[in-house]
Amino acid sequence: MPPAADTTKAGDPDPTPATQSPSASYEHARDELAAVVARLESGGLSLDESLTLWERGEHLAAECTRFLDGARERVENALRASDEEQAGA
């Protein structure tokens, strides 16, 4: 299968292809989100560039939330299993 075409335009504020796959890790999504925020805070972007970055930031924030929710669930399951194991001992 041929690689997906990069559908970004030259000069786009984010070189990520338009069909964005989920980030490989929480740390990657968090770091990219921090970079997006820094670019937005630095100013000097056109309205279109700002909106594109804002949308990317919203996507990354949702990914971070998904990663954190998954981690929370794993911790809660581990604690529940530990409590059940201690109660049965």
Secondary structure, DSSP 8 states (H G I E B T S, - for coil): ---------TT-S--S-SS----SSHHHHHHHHHHHHHHHHH----HHHHHHHHHHHHHHHHHHHHHHHHHHHHHHHHHHHHHHHHHH-
